[in-house]
Amino acid sequence: MLIQVPAVLTPEQVAQCRQALDQAEWVDGRVTAGHQSERAKDNMQVPEEHPIARRLGEVILAALERKALFIAAALPLKVSAPTFNRYQGKQTYGTHIDGSIRQIPGSRERIRTDLSATLFLSAPEEYDGGDLMIEDTYGLHRVKLPAGDLVLYPAASLHRVEPVTRGARLASFFWIQSMIRDDGQRTLLLDLDTSIQQLNRVVPDNPAMVQLTGVYHNLMRQWAEV
């Protein structure tokens, strides 16, 4: 499942994030890469514990709580703290798969990375290259979204960031542990939820709506981990 969630951040929030990131300290992104990924990774990041990263991360997490599509698609149980990266001067991130388990900084808690998320902070016209390339059973998908938009995709997907040949690509990235581990089951639940919402607008008093809603929640009862 690959889902675009539009307008997670407003243009004003994007501008505020970028202004704050201009004041942040940037380090080599390989410091957070695993053994295999560090060979493919060439970018800059704001350290996860940096006060600016934490403050902006809170803004993003609050915005996600208001996005019904994100909640319906991810069915989040845990969300890692958003981190921020920058690509410029032909920097790239070669083909890789995200690590399956991540330690929550400053705690003993861990998160299983069922879903990966990239929130774009640079407009597409500001840079050349930098496309997020995601492979799944349906082929290769090229993702380059407006500033403020987010893409959600299975963390088990092979993916890469193409070299940035002009300008700078700013983004936030993070991971989600879903209540529904299996991507196929999450997709079915999203399709069912979407159909229920559409039917509710057309035939809100139809008795079948109660049955369909019951099917959704009974499937959640069977599959969810909480």
VMD Tcl script that draws the C-alpha trace (Angstrom):
set ca {
  {0.00 0.00 0.00}
  {1.36 3.39 -1.04}
  {-0.73 6.34 0.14}
  {-0.31 10.09 -0.43}
  {-1.64 12.19 2.44}
  {-2.02 15.78 1.19}
  {-1.55 18.96 3.20}
  {-0.34 17.45 6.45}
  {1.34 20.80 7.08}
  {-0.01 24.17 5.93}
  {2.20 26.45 3.83}
  {2.73 28.58 6.94}
  {3.86 25.54 8.95}
  {6.20 24.46 6.16}
  {7.76 27.93 6.11}
  {8.18 27.87 9.90}
  {9.82 24.44 9.76}
  {12.25 25.52 7.08}
  {13.14 28.71 8.91}
  {13.86 26.70 12.06}
  {15.89 24.09 10.18}
  {18.10 26.88 8.79}
  {19.22 27.44 12.39}
  {19.80 23.77 13.19}
  {23.07 21.87 13.28}
  {23.36 19.29 10.50}
  {25.46 16.11 10.69}
  {26.37 13.27 8.34}
  {23.23 11.16 7.89}
  {25.21 7.93 8.10}
  {25.36 8.24 11.88}
  {21.82 6.80 12.07}
  {22.20 4.19 9.31}
  {22.56 0.46 9.87}
  {25.59 -1.52 8.71}
  {24.21 -2.16 5.22}
  {22.42 1.16 4.75}
  {25.42 3.32 5.61}
  {27.13 2.14 2.43}
  {24.29 3.58 0.34}
  {23.46 6.68 2.39}
  {24.80 10.13 1.55}
  {22.82 12.99 3.08}
  {22.70 15.34 6.05}
  {20.45 15.09 9.09}
  {19.52 17.06 12.16}
  {20.38 14.92 15.22}
  {17.30 13.22 16.65}
  {17.87 14.74 20.11}
  {18.33 18.30 18.78}
  {15.80 20.71 20.38}
  {14.70 21.99 16.96}
  {14.08 18.46 15.70}
  {12.02 17.68 18.80}
  {9.97 20.87 18.54}
  {9.22 20.44 14.85}
  {8.52 16.76 15.40}
  {5.80 17.68 17.88}
  {4.22 19.98 15.27}
  {4.17 17.14 12.74}
  {2.77 14.57 15.16}
  {-0.01 16.97 16.19}
  {-0.84 17.58 12.53}
  {-1.01 13.84 11.82}
  {-3.57 13.36 14.59}
  {-5.90 15.63 12.60}
  {-5.48 13.77 9.29}
  {-8.22 11.16 8.99}
  {-6.58 9.53 5.95}
  {-3.32 8.97 7.84}
  {-5.17 7.42 10.79}
  {-7.29 5.18 8.55}
  {-4.34 4.05 6.41}
  {-1.71 3.58 9.12}
  {-3.89 2.55 12.08}
  {-0.98 3.71 14.22}
  {-0.02 2.12 17.52}
  {3.34 3.88 17.86}
  {4.94 6.65 15.80}
  {8.65 7.38 16.02}
  {9.84 10.95 16.54}
  {10.13 12.68 13.15}
  {13.68 13.28 11.94}
  {14.85 15.71 9.26}
  {17.19 15.23 6.32}
  {18.64 17.24 3.45}
  {20.02 16.21 0.07}
  {22.03 18.54 -2.19}
  {25.13 18.51 -4.38}
  {24.34 15.06 -5.92}
  {23.71 13.48 -2.55}
  {21.63 10.31 -2.72}
  {20.45 7.26 -0.80}
  {20.87 4.00 -2.68}
  {18.44 1.11 -2.73}
  {17.76 -0.23 0.76}
  {15.15 -1.58 3.16}
  {14.57 0.19 6.46}
  {15.57 -1.64 9.62}
  {12.80 -3.69 11.18}
  {13.18 -2.44 14.78}
  {14.18 1.01 16.03}
  {15.10 2.09 19.53}
  {13.23 5.14 20.80}
  {15.97 7.64 21.74}
  {16.28 8.21 25.46}
  {14.18 5.19 26.44}
  {14.16 1.40 26.50}
  {11.14 1.33 24.21}
  {11.36 -0.11 20.72}
  {9.15 0.30 17.68}
  {8.53 -2.23 14.91}
  {8.73 -0.36 11.60}
  {5.66 -1.53 9.70}
  {5.35 1.70 7.70}
  {7.75 4.38 6.54}
  {6.68 7.97 6.02}
  {8.32 10.88 4.18}
  {6.93 14.39 4.62}
  {8.22 16.74 1.91}
  {9.34 20.22 3.02}
  {10.75 21.44 -0.33}
  {8.54 22.21 -3.31}
  {9.27 20.01 -6.39}
  {10.36 23.01 -8.47}
  {13.05 23.92 -5.94}
  {15.28 20.98 -6.80}
  {16.10 18.54 -9.59}
  {16.33 14.83 -8.87}
  {15.64 13.67 -5.33}
  {12.70 11.48 -6.33}
  {11.76 8.81 -3.81}
  {11.69 5.54 -5.74}
  {9.62 2.77 -4.13}
  {9.43 -0.80 -5.41}
  {6.49 -3.11 -4.72}
  {4.70 -6.00 -6.39}
  {3.19 -3.56 -8.92}
  {6.52 -2.12 -10.06}
  {8.58 0.99 -9.40}
  {6.86 4.17 -8.16}
  {8.37 7.65 -8.44}
  {7.32 10.01 -5.65}
  {8.00 13.76 -5.55}
  {5.25 15.60 -3.68}
  {4.33 19.22 -2.92}
  {5.75 20.71 0.27}
  {3.55 19.69 3.19}
  {2.40 16.41 1.62}
  {3.31 12.99 3.00}
  {3.79 9.57 1.43}
  {3.14 6.42 3.46}
  {4.51 3.05 2.31}
  {5.53 -0.36 3.73}
  {8.92 -0.20 5.43}
  {9.73 -3.59 3.91}
  {9.72 -2.01 0.43}
  {12.95 -1.56 -1.48}
  {13.36 2.19 -1.94}
  {15.94 4.85 -2.74}
  {16.37 8.62 -3.16}
  {17.69 9.73 -6.53}
  {20.68 12.13 -6.58}
  {19.78 15.80 -6.14}
  {21.49 17.68 -8.96}
  {20.11 21.18 -8.31}
  {18.88 22.90 -5.17}
  {18.16 21.13 -1.90}
  {15.58 18.53 -0.92}
  {14.35 18.93 2.66}
  {12.09 16.34 4.24}
  {11.02 14.75 7.49}
  {10.97 10.98 7.84}
  {9.69 8.61 10.50}
  {8.23 5.15 11.09}
  {4.94 3.74 12.31}
  {4.14 0.55 14.17}
  {0.60 -0.23 13.12}
  {-2.07 -2.03 15.12}
  {-2.31 -4.19 11.97}
  {1.08 -5.74 11.19}
  {0.15 -7.20 7.78}
  {0.10 -4.77 4.85}
  {-2.57 -6.75 2.99}
  {-4.89 -6.64 5.99}
  {-4.31 -2.89 6.42}
  {-5.17 -2.37 2.77}
  {-8.42 -4.34 3.09}
  {-9.41 -2.36 6.18}
  {-8.66 0.95 4.45}
  {-10.72 -0.07 1.42}
  {-13.59 -1.13 3.69}
  {-13.38 2.05 5.76}
  {-13.33 4.20 2.61}
  {-16.37 2.38 1.20}
  {-18.28 2.80 4.46}
  {-17.57 6.54 4.52}
  {-18.68 6.93 0.89}
  {-21.87 4.94 1.39}
  {-22.66 6.83 4.58}
  {-22.79 10.05 2.56}
  {-25.16 8.52 0.00}
  {-27.40 6.16 2.00}
  {-26.79 6.99 5.67}
  {-29.93 5.26 6.94}
  {-29.47 1.97 5.09}
  {-29.43 -0.96 7.58}
  {-26.51 -2.47 5.67}
  {-24.31 0.33 7.03}
  {-24.55 -1.20 10.50}
  {-23.54 -4.60 9.14}
  {-20.60 -3.20 7.15}
  {-19.39 -1.20 10.15}
  {-19.64 -4.36 12.23}
  {-17.55 -6.28 9.69}
  {-14.86 -3.60 9.90}
  {-14.67 -3.70 13.68}
  {-14.85 -7.49 13.87}
  {-11.90 -7.74 11.48}
  {-10.05 -5.22 13.64}
  {-10.83 -7.38 16.67}
  {-9.29 -10.41 14.96}
  {-6.19 -8.74 13.57}
  {-5.27 -5.82 15.83}
  {-2.38 -5.72 18.29}
  {-2.83 -3.14 21.04}
}
mol new
graphics top color blue
foreach p $ca { graphics top sphere $p radius 0.5 }
foreach p [lrange $ca 0 end-1] q [lrange $ca 1 end] { graphics top cylinder $p $q radius 0.2 }
display resetview
